[in-house]
Amino acid sequence: MHDLKLDSFDIAILTALQRDGALTNAALAEIVKLSPSQCSRRRAALEEAGVIEGYSARLGAAKLGYGLRAIIRVNLSSHGQRKEDDFARFVATHPQIRSAFSVSGDADYVLDVRVRDLDAFADFVHRHLLPHPQVSQVRSEIVLKTLKDDGGVAPGLVATPPPS
């Protein structure tokens, strides 16, 4: 699958697996109307090509005691590869940062943070994030209600990627 060309079966497989990554090849075959062996080969090819990056379980963070989610916009004091690498190492070592993005706009980075409560959030911001030598400004929003949090790619938008 070096020259990746997705057909309607591949798209159906991706759509089904994105809904439920724990599907067996037999269950997947029923959904996409292929034999289990064909599904297995196609799934393996999609994994090999990096289209399927991995499988995971979506956990109920609040049910596990992580009831506070915050979005934090961070500006660095200065830029350069070394400073950005240093900040990337900081992000990698703090498990409460669930996602981190380098962005355009008025922030350099946006962090998605999950913690137990407001005290834990304040501790993270004041003891870890603000003292970081590369951080010049932090603006945060507490998530009050999640309207949608699907992740992945919209099933109707899964299409053949452009040639590389």
N, CA, C and O of each residue as an XYZ file, in Angstrom:
656
protein
N       0.825     -1.201      0.000
C       0.000      0.000      0.000
C       0.858      1.250      0.000
O       0.507      2.236      0.647
N       1.989      1.231     -0.720
C       2.841      2.422     -0.788
C       2.109      3.576     -1.458
O       2.076      4.686     -0.927
N       1.517      3.315     -2.636
C       0.651      4.309     -3.273
C      -0.748      4.046     -2.745
O      -1.499      3.259     -3.322
N      -1.091      4.697     -1.664
C      -2.320      4.421     -0.945
C      -3.544      4.815     -1.755
O      -3.730      5.986     -2.086
N      -4.362      3.847     -2.068
C      -5.626      4.062     -2.763
C      -6.689      3.340     -1.937
O      -6.689      2.112     -1.849
N      -7.572      4.094     -1.350
C      -8.629      3.499     -0.546
C      -9.874      3.301     -1.397
O     -10.309      4.213     -2.100
N     -10.445      2.101     -1.327
C     -11.707      1.879     -2.026
C     -12.845      1.910     -1.001
O     -12.618      2.174      0.179
N     -14.046      1.644     -1.454
C     -15.209      1.747     -0.567
C     -15.137      0.736      0.584
O     -15.653      1.011      1.667
N     -14.511     -0.424      0.375
C     -14.366     -1.396      1.453
C     -13.396     -0.876      2.519
O     -13.659     -1.000      3.715
N     -12.267     -0.288      2.077
C     -11.315      0.276      3.034
C     -11.979      1.372      3.861
O     -11.803      1.438      5.078
N     -12.738      2.223      3.195
C     -13.414      3.318      3.892
C     -14.432      2.759      4.883
O     -14.561      3.271      5.995
N     -15.151      1.717      4.489
C     -16.111      1.086      5.398
C     -15.392      0.466      6.600
O     -15.879      0.556      7.727
N     -14.249     -0.156      6.365
C     -13.452     -0.738      7.460
C     -13.003      0.357      8.415
O     -13.136      0.217      9.630
N     -12.470      1.446      7.869
C     -11.993      2.554      8.718
C     -13.134      3.163      9.524
O     -12.976      3.461     10.708
N     -14.265      3.345      8.885
C     -15.425      3.925      9.571
C     -15.875      3.020     10.718
O     -16.135      3.499     11.822
N     -15.967      1.724     10.462
C     -16.404      0.782     11.497
C     -15.399      0.708     12.643
O     -15.789      0.700     13.810
N     -14.110      0.655     12.318
C     -13.090      0.560     13.368
C     -12.992      1.835     14.184
O     -12.662      1.791     15.369
N     -13.272      2.955     13.568
C     -13.233      4.205     14.321
C     -14.376      4.240     15.339
O     -14.233      4.812     16.420
N     -15.503      3.630     14.991
C     -16.621      3.540     15.938
C     -16.319      2.542     17.049
O     -16.665      2.764     18.209
N     -15.664      1.431     16.679
C     -15.375      0.371     17.650
C     -14.083     -0.337     17.245
O     -14.101     -1.257     16.429
N     -12.975      0.095     17.817
C     -11.677     -0.467     17.482
C     -11.477     -1.888     17.970
O     -10.488     -2.530     17.614
N     -12.406     -2.394     18.785
C     -12.271     -3.749     19.321
C     -12.977     -4.790     18.460
O     -13.048     -5.959     18.839
N     -13.500     -4.382     17.307
C     -14.187     -5.339     16.437
C     -13.246     -6.470     16.008
O     -12.095     -6.237     15.637
N     -13.761     -7.684     16.068
C     -12.996     -8.816     15.530
C     -13.092     -8.759     14.009
O     -13.942     -8.055     13.463
N     -12.230     -9.493     13.335
C     -12.309     -9.537     11.879
C     -13.632    -10.140     11.418
O     -14.165     -9.743     10.382
N     -14.164    -11.089     12.174
C     -15.447    -11.694     11.810
C     -16.570    -10.652     11.913
O     -17.400    -10.546     11.011
N     -16.596     -9.895     12.996
C     -17.632     -8.863     13.161
C     -17.464     -7.766     12.120
O     -18.444     -7.272     11.563
N     -16.229     -7.393     11.862
C     -15.939     -6.369     10.854
C     -16.393     -6.848      9.468
O     -16.966     -6.082      8.694
N     -16.133     -8.112      9.173
C     -16.520     -8.693      7.879
C     -18.033     -8.611      7.669
O     -18.498     -8.327      6.565
N     -18.796     -8.861      8.736
C     -20.254     -8.763      8.633
C     -20.680     -7.339      8.303
O     -21.581     -7.131      7.491
N     -20.052     -6.383      8.915
C     -20.420     -4.974      8.719
C     -20.100     -4.514      7.301
O     -20.918     -3.856      6.658
N     -18.903     -4.863      6.813
C     -18.462     -4.337      5.513
C     -18.731     -5.284      4.346
O     -18.426     -4.969      3.195
N     -19.301     -6.441      4.653
C     -19.687     -7.399      3.601
C     -18.489     -7.955      2.830
O     -18.491     -8.004      1.600
N     -17.475     -8.371      3.575
C     -16.316     -9.074      3.022
C     -16.092    -10.323      3.864
O     -16.684    -10.471      4.933
N     -15.243    -11.214      3.385
C     -14.902    -12.383      4.196
C     -13.955    -11.946      5.321
O     -13.254    -10.943      5.185
N     -13.932    -12.694      6.428
C     -13.016    -12.350      7.514
C     -11.549    -12.298      7.063
O     -10.783    -11.452      7.526
N     -11.161    -13.212      6.150
C      -9.755    -13.193      5.699
C      -9.455    -11.942      4.875
O      -8.370    -11.372      4.989
N     -10.415    -11.507      4.043
C     -10.211    -10.264      3.280
C     -10.127     -9.062      4.223
O      -9.295     -8.174      4.038
N     -10.994     -9.046      5.229
C     -10.955     -7.949      6.222
C      -9.621     -7.941      6.952
O      -9.025     -6.887      7.174
N      -9.167     -9.122      7.320
C      -7.895     -9.227      8.034
C      -6.746     -8.678      7.193
O      -5.917     -7.915      7.688
N      -6.699     -9.067      5.925
C      -5.631     -8.573      5.031
C      -5.714     -7.059      4.855
O      -4.701     -6.364      4.923
N      -6.907     -6.561      4.632
C      -7.076     -5.120      4.428
C      -6.729     -4.342      5.704
O      -6.068     -3.305      5.648
N      -7.178     -4.850      6.838
C      -6.875     -4.195      8.115
C      -5.368     -4.158      8.342
O      -4.825     -3.125      8.733
N      -4.700     -5.260      8.105
C      -3.241     -5.318      8.268
C      -2.553     -4.339      7.327
O      -1.592     -3.678      7.721
N      -3.033     -4.236      6.085
C      -2.443     -3.300      5.125
C      -2.659     -1.851      5.573
O      -1.763     -1.019      5.433
N      -3.835     -1.551      6.107
C      -4.116     -0.193      6.600
C      -3.245      0.136      7.819
O      -2.810      1.275      7.984
N      -2.997     -0.855      8.661
C      -2.102     -0.670      9.807
C      -0.671     -0.450      9.327
O       0.010      0.466      9.789
N      -0.219     -1.289      8.401
C       1.140     -1.195      7.853
C       1.383      0.160      7.192
O       2.469      0.727      7.304
N       0.366      0.671      6.504
C       0.485      1.954      5.801
C       0.420      3.144      6.753
O       0.674      4.279      6.351
N       0.073      2.881      8.032
C      -0.014      3.977      8.995
C      -1.341      4.718      8.966
O      -1.503      5.734      9.641
N      -2.293      4.212      8.185
C      -3.626      4.820      8.173
C      -4.309      4.542      9.513
O      -4.947      5.423     10.089
N      -4.167      3.320      9.996
C      -4.611      2.975     11.355
C      -3.367      3.085     12.227
O      -2.431      2.295     12.096
N      -3.368      4.071     13.116
C      -2.186      4.326     13.946
C      -2.153      3.496     15.216
O      -1.090      3.316     15.810
N      -3.291      2.994     15.636
C      -3.334      2.191     16.856
C      -4.762      2.055     17.337
O      -5.692      2.546     16.696
N      -4.935      1.389     18.465
C      -6.239      1.140     19.052
C      -6.184      1.532     20.520
O      -5.165      1.343     21.183
N      -7.282      2.076     21.021
C      -7.316      2.427     22.435
C      -8.749      2.432     22.938
O      -9.697      2.436     22.153
N      -8.891      2.432     24.249
C     -10.202      2.518     24.879
C     -10.430      3.965     25.308
O      -9.514      4.626     25.797
N     -11.643      4.448     25.123
C     -12.013      5.788     25.598
C     -12.502      5.633     27.029
O     -13.482      4.934     27.288
N     -11.821      6.282     27.948
C     -12.155      6.157     29.366
C     -13.013      7.330     29.818
O     -12.875      8.444     29.312
N     -13.891      7.074     30.764
C     -14.707      8.131     31.366
C     -13.892      8.842     32.423
O     -13.863      8.418     33.578
N     -13.226      9.927     32.035
C     -12.323     10.636     32.948
C     -13.016     11.050     34.238
O     -12.467     10.851     35.321
N     -14.203     11.616     34.143
C     -14.922     12.057     35.343
C     -15.236     10.869     36.252
O     -15.144     10.985     37.474
N     -15.605      9.729     35.667
C     -15.902      8.537     36.465
C     -14.659      8.001     37.170
O     -14.764      7.311     38.185
N     -13.485      8.320     36.630
C     -12.229      7.883     37.240
C     -11.647      8.939     38.176
O     -10.530      8.795     38.673
N     -12.419     10.005     38.412
C     -11.989     11.024     39.366
C     -11.285     12.213     38.751
O     -10.795     13.074     39.482
N     -11.216     12.293     37.414
C     -10.581     13.426     36.750
C     -11.684     14.328     36.193
O     -11.949     14.345     34.991
N     -12.318     15.077     37.102
C     -13.506     15.834     36.781
C     -13.282     17.200     36.171
O     -14.241     17.834     35.731
N     -12.053     17.674     36.130
C     -11.812     18.998     35.581
C     -10.991     18.907     34.302
O      -9.931     18.282     34.252
N     -11.515     19.547     33.284
C     -10.807     19.638     32.001
C     -10.613     21.111     31.701
O     -11.528     21.918     31.862
N      -9.423     21.448     31.269
C      -9.124     22.843     30.933
C      -8.388     22.903     29.611
O      -7.637     21.998     29.248
N      -8.621     23.983     28.911
C      -7.889     24.284     27.692
C      -6.963     25.440     28.052
O      -7.415     26.484     28.524
N      -5.684     25.251     27.830
C      -4.695     26.277     28.199
C      -3.972     26.746     26.949
O      -3.447     25.939     26.182
N      -3.950     28.054     26.750
C      -3.193     28.648     25.647
C      -1.896     29.189     26.233
O      -1.906     29.934     27.213
N      -0.797     28.809     25.630
C       0.536     29.141     26.143
C       1.313     29.921     25.093
O       1.329     29.560     23.916
N       1.960     31.002     25.540
C       2.913     31.731     24.704
C       4.297     31.539     25.296
O       4.489     31.628     26.508
N       5.263     31.274     24.417
C       6.651     31.151     24.851
C       7.310     32.521     24.867
O       6.912     33.423     24.131
N       8.319     32.666     25.711
C       9.016     33.947     25.831
C       9.872     34.244     24.618
O      10.045     35.403     24.242
N      10.404     33.210     24.008
C      11.187     33.371     22.784
C      11.106     32.063     22.012
O      10.626     31.047     22.515
N      11.586     32.115     20.785
C      11.430     30.949     19.925
C      12.778     30.456     19.420
O      13.794     31.142     19.531
N      12.763     29.298     18.885
C      13.951     28.632     18.368
C      13.787     27.156     18.615
O      13.082     26.748     19.538
N      14.427     26.358     17.803
C      14.252     24.912     17.886
C      14.584     24.371     19.265
O      13.865     23.522     19.791
N      15.659     24.854     19.850
C      16.080     24.341     21.157
C      15.030     24.632     22.236
O      14.746     23.778     23.076
N      14.459     25.837     22.209
C      13.458     26.219     23.210
C      12.150     25.454     22.990
O      11.489     25.046     23.946
N      11.792     25.268     21.736
C      10.576     24.508     21.445
C      10.749     23.036     21.803
O       9.807     22.398     22.272
N      11.944     22.495     21.586
C      12.222     21.117     21.993
C      12.132     20.978     23.512
O      11.621     19.979     24.018
N      12.625     21.973     24.229
C      12.566     21.963     25.687
C      11.111     21.967     26.161
O      10.749     21.234     27.081
N      10.281     22.799     25.524
C       8.870     22.838     25.900
C       8.184     21.516     25.537
O       7.331     21.039     26.286
N       8.541     20.934     24.417
C       7.972     19.633     24.026
C       8.329     18.558     25.045
O       7.499     17.699     25.341
N       9.538     18.584     25.585
C       9.928     17.630     26.637
C       9.092     17.852     27.896
O       8.666     16.894     28.541
N       8.862     19.116     28.241
C       8.006     19.441     29.388
C       6.615     18.830     29.196
O       6.086     18.184     30.100
N       6.031     19.037     28.020
C       4.701     18.512     27.718
C       4.700     16.990     27.846
O       3.778     16.418     28.426
N       5.714     16.341     27.316
C       5.781     14.873     27.323
C       5.872     14.296     28.737
O       5.446     13.165     28.970
N       6.416     15.054     29.668
C       6.623     14.529     31.025
C       5.470     14.820     31.981
O       5.534     14.441     33.150
N       4.430     15.477     31.510
C       3.298     15.801     32.386
C       2.040     15.082     31.892
O       1.407     15.526     30.934
N       1.678     13.974     32.544
C       0.558     13.170     32.067
C      -0.794     13.884     32.117
O      -1.730     13.478     31.430
N      -0.904     14.930     32.913
C      -2.176     15.649     32.946
C      -2.427     16.424     31.652
O      -3.558     16.823     31.375
N      -1.384     16.635     30.870
C      -1.546     17.229     29.540
C      -1.901     16.084     28.598
O      -1.046     15.269     28.252
N      -3.165     16.026     28.185
C      -3.647     14.918     27.365
C      -3.413     15.138     25.886
O      -3.214     14.179     25.140
N      -3.433     16.391     25.452
C      -3.144     16.733     24.061
C      -2.426     18.066     24.066
O      -2.655     18.906     24.936
N      -1.558     18.254     23.092
C      -0.844     19.530     22.964
C      -0.660     19.815     21.484
O      -0.310     18.934     20.699
N      -0.904     21.062     21.125
C      -0.854     21.448     19.721
C      -0.066     22.735     19.560
O      -0.255     23.677     20.330
N       0.802     22.788     18.586
C       1.408     24.041     18.141
C       0.386     24.649     17.195
O      -0.066     23.991     16.259
N       0.019     25.911     17.437
C      -1.089     26.500     16.689
C      -0.724     27.850     16.088
O       0.256     28.486     16.477
N      -1.542     28.266     15.128
C      -1.444     29.626     14.614
C      -2.378     30.486     15.459
O      -3.201     29.960     16.209
N      -2.256     31.788     15.340
C      -3.137     32.676     16.095
C      -2.393     33.348     17.227
O      -1.185     33.569     17.151
N      -3.130     33.673     18.283
C      -2.543     34.464     19.357
C      -1.824     33.639     20.423
O      -1.312     34.207     21.388
N      -1.774     32.343     20.276
C      -1.031     31.483     21.203
C      -0.022     30.670     20.403
O      -0.188     30.449     19.204
N       1.018     30.234     21.085
C       1.987     29.345     20.452
C       1.550     27.885     20.561
O       1.738     27.092     19.639
N       0.962     27.551     21.710
C       0.522     26.173     21.964
C      -0.838     26.180     22.639
O      -1.187     27.119     23.354
N      -1.598     25.122     22.403
C      -2.848     24.887     23.113
C      -2.719     23.522     23.775
O      -2.374     22.533     23.128
N      -3.001     23.483     25.075
C      -2.911     22.250     25.841
C      -4.301     21.839     26.311
O      -5.093     22.685     26.724
N      -4.596     20.562     26.251
C      -5.828     19.999     26.790
C      -5.410     19.255     28.057
O      -4.666     18.277     27.994
N      -5.890     19.722     29.196
C      -5.434     19.217     30.489
C      -6.593     18.575     31.241
O      -7.692     19.128     31.286
N      -6.345     17.396     31.834
C      -7.328     16.723     32.694
C      -6.708     16.534     34.065
O      -5.616     15.982     34.199
N      -7.423     17.005     35.088
C      -6.978     16.851     36.478
C      -8.185     16.521     37.354
O      -9.329     16.557     36.901
N      -7.908     16.201     38.602
C      -8.989     15.801     39.511
C      -9.937     16.949     39.858
O     -11.157     16.782     39.848
N      -9.367     18.111     40.165
C     -10.207     19.210     40.633
C      -9.476     20.542     40.463
O      -8.371     20.589     39.924
N     -10.106     21.620     40.928
C      -9.532     22.956     40.767
C      -8.213     23.106     41.520
O      -7.310     23.791     41.040
N      -8.085     22.486     42.675
C      -6.822     22.540     43.413
C      -5.682     21.892     42.618
O      -4.574     22.425     42.562
N      -5.961     20.756     42.014
C      -4.941     20.080     41.208
C      -4.594     20.914     39.980
O      -3.438     20.948     39.558
N      -5.584     21.584     39.408
C      -5.332     22.459     38.262
C      -4.442     23.628     38.670
O      -3.463     23.938     37.992
N      -4.785     24.272     39.775
C      -3.981     25.398     40.264
C      -2.554     24.945     40.564
O      -1.598     25.662     40.267
N      -2.411     23.770     41.147
C      -1.082     23.232     41.445
C      -0.279     23.036     40.155
O       0.893     23.409     40.091
N      -0.903     22.455     39.136
C      -0.211     22.246     37.868
C       0.222     23.578     37.254
O       1.373     23.736     36.847
N      -0.694     24.519     37.191
C      -0.381     25.810     36.570
C       0.699     26.550     37.356
O       1.669     27.028     36.768
N       0.543     26.651     38.686
C       1.455     27.471     39.492
C       2.784     26.798     39.819
O       3.796     27.484     39.959
N       2.805     25.475     39.943
C       4.045     24.792     40.320
C       4.830     24.234     39.137
O       6.025     23.960     39.250
N       4.142     24.066     37.987
C       4.824     23.442     36.861
C       4.850     24.319     35.607
O       5.915     24.587     35.052
N       3.669     24.762     35.167
C       3.591     25.471     33.892
C       4.167     26.888     33.966
O       5.055     27.228     33.184
N       3.681     27.710     34.881
C       4.162     29.099     34.953
C       5.661     29.215     35.254
O       6.322     30.090     34.695
N       6.215     28.362     36.118
C       7.666     28.472     36.374
C       8.559     28.006     35.223
O       9.767     28.238     35.249
N       7.980     27.354     34.218
C       8.813     26.870     33.119
C       9.505     28.054     32.464
O       8.855     29.055     32.164
N      10.811     27.962     32.235
C      11.573     29.115     31.730
C      11.161     29.608     30.346
O      11.434     30.758     30.002
N      10.515     28.769     29.551
C      10.111     29.197     28.209
C       8.731     29.851     28.177
O       8.363     30.470     27.179
N       7.970     29.718     29.256
C       6.588     30.195     29.263
C       6.525     31.669     29.663
O       7.030     32.063     30.714
N       5.892     32.482     28.798
C       5.729     33.895     29.129
C       4.295     34.253     29.478
O       4.058     35.182     30.250
N       3.329     33.521     28.914
C       1.931     33.842     29.180
C       1.090     32.581     29.116
O       1.292     31.719     28.261
N       0.140     32.492     30.043
C      -0.781     31.366     30.115
C      -2.198     31.917     30.239
O      -2.477     32.757     31.095
N      -3.078     31.440     29.386
C      -4.500     31.785     29.470
C      -5.265     30.465     29.470
O      -5.047     29.604     28.619
N      -6.155     30.326     30.428
C      -6.844     29.042     30.526
C      -8.349     29.221     30.593
O      -8.865     30.226     31.082
N      -9.022     28.223     30.091
C     -10.474     28.134     30.160
C     -10.826     26.785     30.766
O     -10.304     25.749     30.352
N     -11.706     26.810     31.740
C     -12.207     25.573     32.324
C     -13.378     25.104     31.455
O     -14.278     25.884     31.143
N     -13.358     23.847     31.075
C     -14.452     23.293     30.282
C     -15.640     23.068     31.220
O     -15.537     22.318     32.191
N     -16.764     23.720     30.926
C     -17.959     23.587     31.749
C     -18.827     22.412     31.317
O     -19.441     21.739     32.145
N     -18.869     22.177     30.013
C     -19.712     21.124     29.469
C     -19.128     20.699     28.126
O     -18.753     21.548     27.317
N     -19.051     19.426     27.889
C     -18.564     18.920     26.608
C     -19.759     18.644     25.713
O     -20.623     17.830     26.037
N     -19.792     19.336     24.584
C     -20.882     19.134     23.636
C     -20.572     17.999     22.667
O     -21.467     17.260     22.257
N     -19.296     17.866     22.305
C     -18.881     16.831     21.371
C     -17.390     16.598     21.563
O     -16.621     17.549     21.707
N     -16.985     15.339     21.567
C     -15.580     14.987     21.749
C     -15.313     13.661     21.044
O     -14.961     12.670     21.683
N     -15.483     13.652     19.720
C     -15.357     12.415     18.960
C     -13.919     12.033     18.642
O     -13.575     10.852     18.697
N     -13.080     12.990     18.315
C     -11.736     12.663     17.863
C     -11.788     11.957     16.519
O     -12.870     11.717     15.983
N     -10.657     11.632     15.986
C     -10.606     10.903     14.724
C     -11.037     11.733     13.535
O     -10.950     12.960     13.548
N     -11.501     11.049     12.514
C     -11.931     11.674     11.266
C     -13.413     11.380     11.084
O     -13.856     10.254     11.312
N     -14.176     12.379     10.677
C     -15.608     12.169     10.455
C     -15.803     11.077      9.413
O     -15.195     11.127      8.344
N     -16.650     10.082      9.716
C     -16.817      8.960      8.788
C     -17.132      9.379      7.359
O     -16.621      8.771      6.418
N     -17.936     10.374      7.178
C     -18.267     10.825      5.832
C     -17.110     11.514      5.136
O     -17.144     11.726      3.924
N     -16.073     11.867      5.910
C     -14.934     12.570      5.321
C     -13.765     11.654      5.017
O     -12.775     12.089      4.428
N     -13.865     10.383      5.412
C     -12.793      9.451      5.102
C     -12.784      9.263      3.590
O     -13.769      8.817      3.001
N     -11.690      9.599      2.987
C     -11.576      9.497      1.530
C     -10.139      9.122      1.176
O      -9.267      9.055      2.041
N      -9.922      8.889     -0.065
C      -8.574      8.580     -0.509
C      -7.703      9.805     -0.305
O      -8.023     10.877     -0.818
N      -6.590      9.668      0.445
C      -5.717     10.823      0.660
C      -5.023     11.240     -0.628
O      -4.895     10.448     -1.561
N      -4.578     12.493     -0.670
C      -3.863     12.943     -1.861
C      -2.572     12.151     -2.045
O      -2.029     11.631     -1.071
N      -2.076     12.050     -3.268
C      -0.829     11.313     -3.485
C       0.325     11.977     -2.762
O       0.387     13.202     -2.666
N       1.236     11.165     -2.254
C       2.376     11.735     -1.511
C       3.592     11.890     -2.376
O       4.631     12.353     -1.904
